[in-house]
Structure formats: structure tokens, C-alpha cells
Amino acid sequence: MYSIKGFNYMDLLTDGESLWVIYTTEESNGDIVILKIDPYTLQPIMVDRTSTNITGVMNCFMVRRTVFS
């Protein structure tokens, strides 16, 4: 059993080819960051910092490589 204290600002998604992580950090000042990961090696392929701040977002999801929040 485990518990998470505070908030979890990380979503894991897959599009059948890659693994995507949508998250935020203190370094991004709360802006949403999208990370594309190789599903076999778990090595980062691409990182994209958006201009959308997490404080105005309830959920994120991805359709055809487009993030909706």
C-alpha cells in the first residue's frame, strides 16, 4: 500500500507507437511539459514545454498527437 501526498500532475499516454508523459515541474513554473519516451528503452525522444499553466487545467488527453486540456 502506498499513498501520494499533495497532488500528482503526471499523465501517461500511449498512441500505439510511443509513450507520452504529460507533467509539470517547478522549473517549468507550472507550465505543462510533454515528454515522448521510447516504449522499449524508456529513453526520452522529445521534450516540449507548452505555455499552458497547470492551474487552469483539470485534465489532459491526447488525440492524434494533439494535447487537449
DONUTI-767415 format. One record per atom (N, C-alpha, C): residue in one letter; atom name; x, y, z. Coordinates in Angstrom, 1 decimal. Example, Ala and Ser with C-alpha at 12.3 -4.5 7.8 and 13.67 -1.06 7.14 Angstrom:
2
A	N	13.2	-5.7	7.8
A	CA	12.3	-4.5	7.8
A	C	13.2	-3.3	7.8
S	N	12.8	-2.2	7.1
S	CA	13.7	-1.1	7.1
S	C	12.9	0.0	7.9
END
This chain:
69
M	N	0.8	-1.2	0.0
M	CA	0.0	0.0	0.0
M	C	0.9	1.2	0.0
Y	N	0.5	2.2	-0.8
Y	CA	1.3	3.5	-0.8
Y	C	0.3	4.6	-0.8
S	N	0.8	5.8	-0.6
S	CA	-0.1	7.0	-0.7
S	C	0.7	8.1	-1.3
I	N	0.0	9.0	-2.0
I	CA	0.7	10.1	-2.6
I	C	0.3	11.4	-1.8
K	N	1.2	12.1	-1.3
K	CA	0.9	13.3	-0.6
K	C	0.9	14.5	-1.6
G	N	-0.1	15.4	-1.4
G	CA	-0.1	16.5	-2.3
G	C	-0.8	16.1	-3.6
F	N	-0.4	16.7	-4.7
F	CA	-1.0	16.5	-6.0
F	C	-0.1	15.7	-6.9
N	N	-0.7	15.0	-7.8
N	CA	0.0	14.3	-8.9
N	C	-0.3	14.9	-10.2
Y	N	0.7	15.6	-10.8
Y	CA	0.5	16.3	-12.1
Y	C	1.2	15.5	-13.2
M	N	0.9	14.2	-13.3
M	CA	1.5	13.4	-14.4
M	C	0.5	12.5	-15.0
D	N	0.4	12.5	-16.3
D	CA	-0.5	11.5	-17.0
D	C	0.4	10.8	-18.0
L	N	0.2	9.5	-18.1
L	CA	0.9	8.6	-19.0
L	C	-0.1	8.2	-20.1
L	N	0.3	8.3	-21.4
L	CA	-0.5	8.0	-22.5
L	C	0.3	7.2	-23.5
T	N	-0.4	6.5	-24.4
T	CA	0.3	5.8	-25.5
T	C	-0.6	6.0	-26.7
D	N	0.1	6.1	-27.9
D	CA	-0.6	6.2	-29.2
D	C	-0.3	5.0	-30.0
G	N	0.2	3.9	-29.4
G	CA	0.5	2.7	-30.1
G	C	1.9	2.6	-30.7
E	N	2.6	3.7	-30.7
E	CA	3.9	3.8	-31.2
E	C	4.9	4.3	-30.1
S	N	4.4	5.2	-29.3
S	CA	5.3	5.8	-28.3
S	C	4.6	6.0	-27.0
L	N	5.3	6.2	-26.0
L	CA	4.8	6.5	-24.6
L	C	5.0	8.0	-24.4
W	N	3.9	8.7	-23.9
W	CA	3.9	10.1	-23.7
W	C	3.7	10.3	-22.2
V	N	4.3	11.3	-21.7
V	CA	4.1	11.8	-20.3
V	C	3.8	13.2	-20.4
I	N	2.7	13.6	-19.7
I	CA	2.3	15.0	-19.6
I	C	2.4	15.3	-18.1
Y	N	3.2	16.4	-17.8
Y	CA	3.5	16.7	-16.4
Y	C	3.9	18.2	-16.3
T	N	4.1	18.6	-15.1
T	CA	4.6	19.9	-14.8
T	C	5.7	19.8	-13.7
T	N	6.5	20.9	-13.7
T	CA	7.6	20.9	-12.7
T	C	7.7	22.3	-12.2
E	N	8.5	22.5	-11.1
E	CA	8.8	23.8	-10.6
E	C	9.6	24.6	-11.6
E	N	10.5	23.9	-12.3
E	CA	11.4	24.5	-13.3
E	C	10.6	25.1	-14.4
S	N	9.5	24.5	-14.7
S	CA	8.6	25.0	-15.8
S	C	7.6	26.0	-15.3
N	N	7.7	26.4	-14.1
N	CA	6.8	27.4	-13.4
N	C	5.4	27.0	-13.5
G	N	5.1	25.7	-13.5
G	CA	3.7	25.2	-13.6
G	C	3.2	25.0	-15.0
D	N	4.0	25.3	-16.0
D	CA	3.5	25.1	-17.4
D	C	3.6	23.6	-17.7
I	N	2.7	23.1	-18.5
I	CA	2.6	21.7	-18.9
I	C	3.8	21.4	-19.8
V	N	4.4	20.2	-19.5
V	CA	5.5	19.7	-20.3
V	C	5.1	18.4	-20.9
I	N	5.4	18.1	-22.2
I	CA	5.1	16.9	-22.9
I	C	6.4	16.2	-23.2
L	N	6.5	14.9	-22.7
L	CA	7.7	14.1	-22.9
L	C	7.3	12.9	-23.8
K	N	8.0	12.7	-24.9
K	CA	7.8	11.5	-25.7
K	C	9.0	10.5	-25.3
I	N	8.6	9.3	-24.9
I	CA	9.6	8.2	-24.5
I	C	9.5	7.0	-25.4
D	N	10.6	6.5	-25.7
D	CA	10.7	5.2	-26.4
D	C	10.1	4.1	-25.5
P	N	9.1	3.4	-25.9
P	CA	8.4	2.4	-25.0
P	C	9.3	1.2	-24.7
Y	N	10.3	0.9	-25.4
Y	CA	11.2	-0.2	-25.2
Y	C	12.4	0.1	-24.3
T	N	13.0	1.3	-24.5
T	CA	14.2	1.7	-23.8
T	C	13.9	2.7	-22.7
L	N	12.7	3.3	-22.7
L	CA	12.3	4.3	-21.8
L	C	13.2	5.6	-21.9
Q	N	13.9	5.7	-23.0
Q	CA	14.8	6.9	-23.2
Q	C	13.9	8.0	-23.8
P	N	14.2	9.2	-23.3
P	CA	13.4	10.4	-23.9
P	C	13.7	10.6	-25.3
I	N	12.7	10.9	-26.1
I	CA	12.9	11.2	-27.5
I	C	12.7	12.6	-27.8
M	N	11.7	13.3	-27.1
M	CA	11.4	14.6	-27.4
M	C	10.8	15.3	-26.1
V	N	11.1	16.5	-25.9
V	CA	10.5	17.2	-24.7
V	C	10.0	18.6	-25.3
D	N	8.7	18.9	-24.9
D	CA	8.2	20.1	-25.4
D	C	7.5	20.8	-24.2
R	N	7.9	22.0	-23.9
R	CA	7.3	22.8	-22.9
R	C	6.2	23.7	-23.5
T	N	5.0	23.6	-23.0
T	CA	3.9	24.4	-23.5
T	C	3.8	25.7	-22.7
S	N	2.9	26.6	-23.2
S	CA	2.6	27.8	-22.5
S	C	1.4	27.7	-21.7
T	N	0.8	26.5	-21.5
T	CA	-0.4	26.3	-20.7
T	C	0.0	26.0	-19.3
N	N	-0.5	26.8	-18.4
N	CA	-0.2	26.6	-17.0
N	C	-1.2	25.6	-16.4
I	N	-0.7	24.7	-15.5
I	CA	-1.5	23.6	-14.9
I	C	-2.6	24.2	-14.0
T	N	-2.5	25.4	-13.5
T	CA	-3.5	25.9	-12.6
T	C	-4.9	26.1	-13.3
G	N	-4.9	26.2	-14.6
G	CA	-6.1	26.4	-15.3
G	C	-6.6	25.1	-16.0
V	N	-6.0	24.0	-15.6
V	CA	-6.4	22.7	-16.3
V	C	-6.8	21.7	-15.3
M	N	-7.9	21.0	-15.7
M	CA	-8.4	19.9	-14.8
M	C	-7.8	18.6	-15.3
N	N	-7.8	18.3	-16.6
N	CA	-7.3	17.0	-17.1
N	C	-6.7	17.3	-18.5
C	N	-5.8	16.4	-18.9
C	CA	-5.2	16.5	-20.3
C	C	-5.4	15.1	-20.9
F	N	-5.6	15.2	-22.3
F	CA	-5.6	13.9	-23.0
F	C	-5.1	14.2	-24.4
M	N	-4.7	13.2	-25.1
M	CA	-4.1	13.3	-26.4
M	C	-4.9	12.5	-27.5
V	N	-5.1	13.2	-28.6
V	CA	-5.8	12.5	-29.8
V	C	-4.9	12.9	-31.0
R	N	-4.4	11.9	-31.7
R	CA	-3.6	12.1	-32.9
R	C	-2.5	13.1	-32.7
R	N	-1.8	12.9	-31.6
R	CA	-0.6	13.7	-31.2
R	C	-1.0	15.2	-31.0
T	N	-2.2	15.5	-30.6
T	CA	-2.6	16.8	-30.2
T	C	-3.1	16.7	-28.8
V	N	-2.6	17.6	-27.9
V	CA	-3.0	17.6	-26.5
V	C	-4.1	18.5	-26.3
F	N	-5.1	18.0	-25.6
F	CA	-6.3	18.8	-25.2
F	C	-6.3	18.9	-23.7
S	N	-6.6	20.1	-23.2
S	CA	-6.6	20.4	-21.8
S	C	-7.8	21.2	-21.4
END
